[in-house]
Amino acid sequence: MSNAIPDAALVSEDWQLAPDERRPLSLLFQLHRGVHGFPWIRLVHFEGDNNVVKMDFASHTVTISGQGLAALLAAIAGQRVIRVIEPSESEATFGVRGSAAATYLGPAVHSITVKKFGEDE
């Protein structure tokens, strides 16, 4: 019997989990203007709640804001996340996802910021 949290409790339209409880080597943050990738081994600290998740890697801090992010925190704790996707401005503003523009009420990312240590806030 496994004590793992079921995948269904961890999923969102805005992040992707590794299949079969495998731990990926790296984590990608897909922003509007590019992609940032960090190896999981460089994760120093993470914290958050249902509205904000903050991840400190060796050289950068990633801040994710949204709703229902406790599910993302649980997936991060298990190092199951492969990719976190920043939705378009329209998707975030109107709470829709996908090509059919259906209303999405699940856990969601509203914005992602990636700051290199020493950069101005």
C-alpha positions as CSV (number, residue, x, y, z in Angstrom):
1,M,0.0,0.0,0.0
2,S,1.4,3.4,-1.0
3,N,1.2,6.5,1.1
4,A,1.7,8.7,-2.0
5,I,-0.9,11.4,-2.8
6,P,-2.9,10.3,-5.9
7,D,-1.9,12.1,-9.1
8,A,-5.5,13.3,-9.5
9,A,-5.1,15.5,-6.4
10,L,-1.9,17.0,-7.7
11,V,-2.8,17.9,-11.3
12,S,-3.6,21.2,-12.9
13,E,-3.9,22.6,-16.4
14,D,-0.9,24.7,-15.5
15,W,1.7,22.1,-14.5
16,Q,2.8,18.7,-15.7
17,L,3.8,15.8,-13.5
18,A,6.4,13.1,-14.3
19,P,4.7,9.8,-15.2
20,D,4.8,6.7,-13.0
21,E,6.0,8.5,-9.9
22,R,9.4,9.0,-11.5
23,R,11.5,11.9,-10.3
24,P,12.6,14.1,-13.2
25,L,16.1,15.5,-13.2
26,S,15.0,19.1,-13.9
27,L,12.1,21.5,-13.7
28,L,11.1,23.9,-16.5
29,F,9.2,27.1,-16.0
30,Q,7.5,28.1,-19.3
31,L,7.0,31.9,-19.3
32,H,5.6,34.1,-22.0
33,R,9.0,35.3,-23.0
34,G,11.1,32.2,-22.6
35,V,11.8,29.1,-20.6
36,H,13.9,28.7,-17.5
37,G,15.2,25.2,-16.5
38,F,16.7,24.2,-13.2
39,P,18.0,20.9,-12.0
40,W,16.1,19.6,-9.0
41,I,19.4,19.0,-7.2
42,R,19.8,22.9,-7.1
43,L,16.6,23.4,-5.2
44,V,17.6,24.8,-1.8
45,H,14.3,25.8,-0.3
46,F,10.6,26.1,-1.1
47,E,7.6,27.4,0.8
48,G,4.1,28.6,0.1
49,D,0.4,28.4,0.6
50,N,-2.7,28.2,-1.6
51,N,-1.9,31.6,-3.3
52,V,1.9,31.8,-3.6
53,V,4.8,29.3,-4.0
54,K,8.4,30.5,-3.6
55,M,11.2,28.2,-4.8
56,D,14.9,29.1,-4.1
57,F,17.4,27.5,-6.4
58,A,21.2,28.0,-6.1
59,S,21.1,31.1,-8.3
60,H,17.5,32.1,-8.8
61,T,14.2,32.6,-6.9
62,V,11.0,31.5,-8.7
63,T,7.7,32.9,-7.4
64,I,4.5,31.5,-8.6
65,S,1.1,33.1,-7.8
66,G,-2.3,31.6,-8.3
67,Q,-5.1,29.7,-6.6
68,G,-5.1,26.2,-5.2
69,L,-1.4,26.0,-5.2
70,A,-1.3,23.6,-2.2
71,A,-1.5,20.9,-4.8
72,L,1.6,22.2,-6.5
73,L,3.4,22.4,-3.2
74,A,2.6,18.7,-2.6
75,A,3.9,17.8,-6.1
76,I,7.1,19.9,-5.5
77,A,7.6,18.1,-2.2
78,G,7.7,14.8,-4.1
79,Q,9.8,16.2,-6.9
80,R,7.2,15.1,-9.4
81,V,6.8,18.3,-11.4
82,I,8.3,18.5,-14.8
83,R,7.0,21.8,-16.0
84,V,5.0,24.8,-14.7
85,I,3.3,26.9,-17.4
86,E,2.5,30.6,-17.1
87,P,-0.9,31.1,-18.7
88,S,-1.6,33.9,-21.1
89,E,-2.9,37.2,-19.7
90,S,-6.4,36.4,-21.0
91,E,-6.3,32.9,-19.5
92,A,-5.3,34.2,-16.1
93,T,-7.7,37.2,-16.2
94,F,-10.8,35.3,-17.3
95,G,-10.0,31.9,-15.7
96,V,-10.2,29.9,-19.0
97,R,-7.8,27.3,-20.3
98,G,-7.4,25.5,-23.7
99,S,-8.4,26.1,-27.3
100,A,-12.1,25.9,-26.5
101,A,-11.7,28.6,-23.9
102,A,-13.6,26.6,-21.3
103,T,-13.9,28.0,-17.8
104,Y,-11.4,26.4,-15.5
105,L,-12.0,26.3,-11.8
106,G,-9.1,24.0,-10.6
107,P,-5.7,24.8,-9.2
108,A,-4.2,27.5,-11.4
109,V,-1.1,29.6,-11.9
110,H,-1.7,33.3,-12.5
111,S,1.9,34.4,-12.9
112,I,5.5,33.3,-12.6
113,T,8.5,35.5,-11.9
114,V,12.1,34.3,-12.1
115,K,14.8,36.5,-10.5
116,K,18.5,35.9,-10.5
117,F,20.0,36.6,-7.1
118,G,21.2,40.2,-7.0
119,E,18.7,41.5,-9.5
120,D,16.6,44.4,-8.5
121,E,13.1,43.6,-7.4
